[in-house]
Structure formats: C-alpha cells, structure tokens
C-alpha cells in the first residue's frame, strides 16, 4: 500500500514538474529511468552570473518506497565543486534531504536550492 501511495504522489509531482516555470525556461529537466517513477534523472543548468553559468549538470534521483515521508536520494553524476556537494560521491549535503525533510515537500523542493550556498 505504501508503495502505491508513493508512486501515486510521484506521478502527480512529475506532472507538476513538467508544467513548472523552471521547465518552460529550460532551467531544469526531469525524466524517468527504465520507465520507473522511483528512479529519475535530473538536469539543471548553471544559473547566470555564477561560476556554473552555461554548465549542464546531471543528477540521479532515487525515490524511496516510503516517500513522501522520507526524502529522495539525490546525487550529482556530473563532477562539480560546490560546498554542499560531496566531491567523492556527488551526494547533495542539505538538511532538506535529511533531517529537515517534511512530507509536504516535493521533488521540486530538491531542485529549488540550485547552486546557492
């Protein structure tokens, strides 16, 4: 039952992401991997006036069966230097992906931090 709830919520959020302003501005992309709503690939573009400008950065996103009560696991596939990103694993080190996660947060919440420090 929990898996069905997680998949249902992910499908709804996926549709919302596809309609979001960030998508229409091409700042973020999100796609399914192997037709699975629990394994996603993300892409974000480096914001203007930052060292990441014009860069394209790929992310791997795994949604646990206990979503939305537990956060997605997100890591960079593209090598990047950033104080909130592990240089070894690519894992994003932010409270919203750990202790500060709340069930009201969404997949888009994981994107909204972008490259701010």
MDAnalysis code that builds the backbone (N, CA, C; Angstrom):
import MDAnalysis as mda
import numpy as np

u = mda.Universe.empty(351, n_residues=117, atom_resindex=np.repeat(np.arange(117), 3), trajectory=True)
u.add_TopologyAttr("name", ["N", "CA", "C"] * 117)
u.add_TopologyAttr("resid", np.arange(1, 118))
u.add_TopologyAttr("resname", ["UNK", "UNK", "UNK", "UNK", "UNK", "UNK", "UNK", "UNK", "UNK", "UNK", "UNK", "UNK", "UNK", "UNK", "UNK", "UNK", "UNK", "UNK", "UNK", "UNK", "UNK", "UNK", "UNK", "UNK", "UNK", "UNK", "UNK", "UNK", "UNK", "UNK", "UNK", "UNK", "UNK", "UNK", "UNK", "UNK", "UNK", "UNK", "UNK", "UNK", "UNK", "UNK", "UNK", "UNK", "UNK", "UNK", "UNK", "UNK", "UNK", "UNK", "UNK", "UNK", "UNK", "UNK", "UNK", "UNK", "UNK", "UNK", "UNK", "UNK", "UNK", "UNK", "UNK", "UNK", "UNK", "UNK", "UNK", "UNK", "UNK", "UNK", "UNK", "UNK", "UNK", "UNK", "UNK", "UNK", "UNK", "UNK", "UNK", "UNK", "UNK", "UNK", "UNK", "UNK", "UNK", "UNK", "UNK", "UNK", "UNK", "UNK", "UNK", "UNK", "UNK", "UNK", "UNK", "UNK", "UNK", "UNK", "UNK", "UNK", "UNK", "UNK", "UNK", "UNK", "UNK", "UNK", "UNK", "UNK", "UNK", "UNK", "UNK", "UNK", "UNK", "UNK", "UNK", "UNK", "UNK"])
u.atoms.positions = np.array([
    [0.817, -1.193, 0.000],
    [0.000, 0.000, 0.000],
    [0.865, 1.264, 0.000],
    [1.958, 1.276, 0.816],
    [2.838, 2.449, 0.873],
    [3.478, 2.710, -0.478],
    [3.836, 1.633, -1.178],
    [4.458, 1.786, -2.493],
    [3.485, 2.449, -3.455],
    [2.220, 2.017, -3.440],
    [1.217, 2.619, -4.310],
    [1.019, 4.099, -4.003],
    [1.036, 4.450, -2.720],
    [0.882, 5.843, -2.332],
    [2.074, 6.655, -2.837],
    [3.277, 6.112, -2.687],
    [4.474, 6.805, -3.152],
    [4.424, 6.999, -4.663],
    [4.075, 5.962, -5.412],
    [4.021, 6.048, -6.873],
    [2.959, 7.051, -7.308],
    [1.807, 7.023, -6.661],
    [0.734, 7.963, -6.988],
    [1.196, 9.404, -6.777],
    [1.847, 9.658, -5.677],
    [2.329, 11.015, -5.385],
    [3.416, 11.416, -6.373],
    [4.337, 10.526, -6.678],
    [5.413, 10.834, -7.610],
    [4.848, 11.167, -8.987],
    [3.864, 10.397, -9.437],
    [3.243, 10.677, -10.744],
    [2.629, 12.071, -10.766],
    [1.945, 12.438, -9.704],
    [1.326, 13.760, -9.622],
    [2.405, 14.854, -9.633],
    [3.461, 14.662, -8.864],
    [4.535, 15.648, -8.820],
    [5.273, 15.733, -10.147],
    [5.464, 14.598, -10.796],
    [6.143, 14.567, -12.086],
    [5.387, 15.442, -13.091],
    [4.065, 15.319, -13.093],
    [3.245, 16.154, -13.981],
    [3.404, 17.634, -13.633],
    [3.451, 17.952, -12.342],
    [3.624, 19.334, -11.914],
    [4.985, 19.879, -12.350],
    [6.018, 19.065, -12.241],
    [7.353, 19.482, -12.668],
    [7.343, 19.817, -14.148],
    [6.689, 18.982, -14.941],
    [6.658, 19.211, -16.385],
    [5.937, 20.498, -16.761],
    [5.047, 20.971, -15.883],
    [4.303, 22.211, -16.147],
    [4.950, 23.438, -15.493],
    [5.987, 23.251, -14.711],
    [6.548, 24.342, -13.915],
    [7.277, 25.383, -14.755],
    [7.436, 26.558, -14.188],
    [8.143, 27.646, -14.860],
    [9.593, 27.267, -15.167],
    [10.229, 26.544, -14.246],
    [11.620, 26.149, -14.475],
    [11.758, 25.311, -15.734],
    [10.792, 24.437, -15.977],
    [10.823, 23.609, -17.181],
    [10.656, 24.476, -18.416],
    [9.690, 25.377, -18.384],
    [9.458, 26.199, -19.565],
    [10.637, 27.124, -19.847],
    [11.403, 27.462, -18.834],
    [12.591, 28.283, -19.021],
    [13.829, 27.424, -19.279],
    [13.645, 26.098, -19.325],
    [14.724, 25.132, -19.589],
    [15.815, 25.129, -18.525],
    [15.492, 25.553, -17.307],
    [16.482, 25.541, -16.247],
    [16.617, 24.154, -15.625],
    [15.522, 23.363, -15.627],
    [15.594, 22.010, -15.093],
    [14.873, 21.049, -16.026],
    [15.325, 19.804, -15.979],
    [14.659, 18.734, -16.722],
    [14.568, 17.533, -15.789],
    [13.575, 16.721, -16.017],
    [13.377, 15.531, -15.212],
    [12.835, 14.440, -16.110],
    [13.434, 13.243, -16.036],
    [12.949, 12.133, -16.860],
    [13.028, 10.830, -16.087],
    [12.151, 9.911, -16.474],
    [12.121, 8.587, -15.860],
    [13.292, 7.756, -16.373],
    [13.796, 6.883, -15.532],
    [14.800, 5.920, -15.937],
    [14.144, 4.543, -15.957],
    [14.262, 3.835, -17.048],
    [13.690, 2.488, -17.166],
    [12.195, 2.474, -16.853],
    [11.475, 3.522, -17.253],
    [10.032, 3.623, -17.022],
    [9.645, 3.470, -15.561],
    [10.560, 3.832, -14.672],
    [10.303, 3.721, -13.243],
    [10.093, 5.104, -12.642],
    [9.040, 5.264, -11.862],
    [8.811, 6.532, -11.191],
    [9.646, 6.661, -9.919],
    [10.420, 5.643, -9.582],
    [11.265, 5.751, -8.402],
    [12.723, 6.024, -8.757],
    [13.085, 5.884, -10.006],
    [14.437, 6.191, -10.456],
    [14.347, 7.233, -11.564],
    [14.838, 8.424, -11.244],
    [14.728, 9.550, -12.151],
    [16.110, 10.102, -12.472],
    [16.199, 10.798, -13.567],
    [17.408, 11.524, -13.916],
    [17.008, 12.982, -14.067],
    [17.763, 13.848, -13.421],
    [17.507, 15.271, -13.494],
    [18.639, 15.988, -14.192],
    [18.341, 17.155, -14.672],
    [19.354, 18.002, -15.300],
    [19.056, 19.440, -14.916],
    [20.077, 20.148, -14.457],
    [19.915, 21.558, -14.153],
    [20.988, 22.346, -14.884],
    [20.638, 23.563, -15.235],
    [21.561, 24.456, -15.916],
    [22.123, 25.426, -14.888],
    [23.414, 25.671, -14.967],
    [24.037, 26.622, -14.050],
    [23.436, 28.002, -14.196],
    [23.134, 28.656, -13.081],
    [22.492, 29.963, -13.141],
    [23.433, 31.049, -13.665],
    [22.864, 32.078, -14.276],
    [23.673, 33.184, -14.792],
    [24.456, 33.883, -13.677],
    [25.551, 34.478, -14.054],
    [26.390, 35.257, -13.136],
    [26.947, 34.435, -11.980],
    [27.173, 33.149, -12.224],
    [27.822, 32.283, -11.245],
    [28.932, 31.521, -11.973],
    [29.825, 30.902, -11.237],
    [30.856, 30.095, -11.903],
    [30.268, 28.894, -12.670],
    [29.002, 28.575, -12.403],
    [28.346, 27.425, -13.036],
    [27.573, 27.812, -14.302],
    [27.577, 29.107, -14.641],
    [26.834, 29.617, -15.794],
    [27.178, 28.829, -17.057],
    [26.147, 28.507, -17.813],
    [26.250, 27.747, -19.073],
    [26.619, 26.282, -18.879],
    [26.757, 25.849, -17.645],
    [27.033, 24.435, -17.392],
    [25.749, 23.634, -17.348],
    [25.851, 22.362, -17.700],
    [24.720, 21.443, -17.599],
    [25.134, 20.345, -16.633],
    [24.330, 20.106, -15.621],
    [24.686, 19.194, -14.547],
    [23.620, 18.110, -14.406],
    [24.057, 16.856, -14.470],
    [23.145, 15.714, -14.378],
    [23.058, 15.216, -12.948],
    [21.841, 14.814, -12.565],
    [21.602, 14.282, -11.230],
    [20.900, 12.935, -11.314],
    [21.173, 12.114, -10.353],
    [20.490, 10.828, -10.188],
    [19.577, 10.977, -8.980],
    [18.318, 10.601, -9.146],
    [17.325, 10.762, -8.089],
    [16.650, 9.417, -7.847],
    [16.741, 8.944, -6.621],
    [16.054, 7.705, -6.254],
    [14.995, 8.051, -5.211],
    [13.756, 7.673, -5.499],
    [12.639, 7.935, -4.597],
    [12.367, 6.661, -3.791],
    [12.471, 6.725, -2.467],
    [12.238, 5.525, -1.657],
    [10.759, 5.133, -1.612],
    [10.495, 3.884, -1.290],
    [9.109, 3.391, -1.173],
    [8.343, 4.127, -0.088],
    [9.059, 4.735, 0.841],
    [8.429, 5.440, 1.962],
    [8.192, 6.927, 1.670],
    [8.408, 7.332, 0.425],
    [8.144, 8.707, 0.009],
    [6.635, 8.965, 0.092],
    [6.178, 10.056, 0.556],
    [6.837, 11.321, 0.848],
    [7.306, 11.483, 2.284],
    [7.243, 10.428, 3.085],
    [7.639, 10.541, 4.485],
    [9.143, 10.540, 4.657],
    [9.858, 10.071, 3.649],
    [11.315, 10.109, 3.627],
    [11.763, 10.786, 2.337],
    [12.877, 11.513, 2.403],
    [13.300, 12.289, 1.232],
    [13.883, 11.421, 0.121],
    [13.885, 11.976, -1.091],
    [14.566, 11.283, -2.179],
    [16.074, 11.323, -1.946],
    [16.782, 10.391, -2.527],
    [18.249, 10.386, -2.510],
    [18.678, 11.042, -3.813],
    [19.412, 12.127, -3.713],
    [19.806, 12.886, -4.891],
    [21.321, 13.030, -4.902],
    [21.926, 12.759, -6.061],
    [23.360, 12.988, -6.174],
    [23.708, 13.445, -7.585],
    [24.762, 14.206, -7.666],
    [25.251, 14.678, -8.943],
    [26.011, 13.571, -9.648],
    [25.721, 13.377, -10.907],
    [26.503, 12.475, -11.750],
    [27.666, 13.269, -12.343],
    [27.387, 14.506, -12.719],
    [28.410, 15.401, -13.245],
    [29.327, 15.813, -12.103],
    [30.638, 15.714, -12.318],
    [31.596, 16.175, -11.313],
    [31.470, 17.688, -11.176],
    [31.417, 18.143, -9.936],
    [31.223, 19.564, -9.670],
    [31.848, 19.889, -8.318],
    [32.409, 21.088, -8.215],
    [32.874, 21.552, -6.915],
    [31.842, 22.522, -6.372],
    [31.344, 22.204, -5.197],
    [30.383, 23.055, -4.503],
    [30.428, 22.656, -3.031],
    [30.360, 23.605, -2.103],
    [30.472, 23.255, -0.681],
    [29.377, 22.317, -0.170],
    [28.230, 22.246, -0.852],
    [27.142, 21.372, -0.410],
    [27.058, 20.078, -1.194],
    [28.097, 19.769, -1.976],
    [28.092, 18.556, -2.786],
    [29.367, 17.779, -2.513],
    [29.222, 16.502, -2.203],
    [30.382, 15.656, -1.937],
    [31.218, 15.504, -3.205],
    [32.501, 15.806, -3.096],
    [33.389, 15.667, -4.245],
    [33.671, 14.203, -4.561],
    [33.401, 13.317, -3.627],
    [33.651, 11.884, -3.821],
    [32.425, 11.178, -4.398],
    [31.259, 11.379, -3.767],
    [30.061, 10.636, -4.175],
    [29.082, 11.444, -5.020],
    [29.188, 12.766, -4.987],
    [28.224, 13.613, -5.686],
    [26.954, 13.861, -4.889],
    [26.877, 13.311, -3.679],
    [25.682, 13.473, -2.844],
    [25.511, 14.932, -2.443],
    [24.265, 15.380, -2.448],
    [23.949, 16.742, -2.028],
    [23.767, 16.728, -0.518],
    [24.533, 17.561, 0.160],
    [24.523, 17.602, 1.622],
    [23.686, 18.778, 2.098],
    [22.390, 18.593, 2.164],
    [21.476, 19.634, 2.613],
    [20.491, 19.062, 3.619],
    [20.111, 19.885, 4.586],
    [19.155, 19.454, 5.600],
    [17.828, 19.003, 5.006],
    [17.380, 19.657, 3.894],
    [16.076, 19.279, 3.344],
    [16.084, 17.864, 2.773],
    [17.253, 17.319, 2.526],
    [17.339, 15.937, 2.040],
    [17.677, 14.970, 3.165],
    [17.636, 15.477, 4.394],
    [17.922, 14.637, 5.557],
    [16.924, 14.943, 6.662],
    [17.427, 15.555, 7.740],
    [16.628, 15.787, 8.941],
    [15.497, 16.803, 8.784],
    [15.633, 17.755, 7.890],
    [14.617, 18.802, 7.750],
    [13.556, 18.481, 6.704],
    [13.595, 17.284, 6.165],
    [12.595, 16.883, 5.169],
    [11.231, 16.805, 5.841],
    [10.202, 17.243, 5.134],
    [8.821, 17.129, 5.610],
    [7.988, 16.536, 4.480],
    [6.972, 15.779, 4.818],
    [6.128, 15.123, 3.820],
    [5.456, 16.124, 2.876],
    [5.351, 17.373, 3.293],
    [4.750, 18.389, 2.430],
    [5.700, 18.835, 1.314],
    [6.985, 18.509, 1.437],
    [7.951, 18.878, 0.398],
    [7.763, 17.975, -0.821],
    [8.293, 18.445, -1.945],
    [8.125, 17.719, -3.205],
    [9.465, 17.518, -3.906],
    [9.409, 16.816, -5.025],
    [10.611, 16.628, -5.832],
    [11.179, 17.984, -6.247],
    [10.321, 18.933, -6.557],
    [10.779, 20.262, -6.952],
    [11.558, 20.919, -5.809],
    [11.215, 20.609, -4.559],
    [11.956, 21.158, -3.425],
    [13.434, 20.815, -3.514],
    [13.741, 19.664, -4.061],
    [15.142, 19.253, -4.167],
    [15.870, 20.047, -5.236],
    [15.159, 20.617, -6.175],
    [15.757, 21.420, -7.225],
    [15.908, 22.881, -6.821],
    [15.037, 23.351, -5.961],
    [14.975, 24.785, -5.705],
    [16.201, 25.344, -5.021],
    [17.001, 24.528, -4.397],
    [18.223, 25.040, -3.783],
    [19.209, 25.483, -4.836],
    [19.147, 24.830, -6.008],
    [20.054, 25.069, -7.136],
    [21.486, 25.189, -6.640],
    [22.149, 26.268, -6.938],
    [23.567, 26.395, -6.604],
    [23.822, 27.427, -5.522],
    [22.796, 27.780, -4.758],
    [23.021, 28.747, -3.700],
    [23.798, 28.068, -2.579],
    [24.494, 28.848, -1.802],
    [25.261, 28.275, -0.691],
    [24.725, 28.746, 0.626],
])
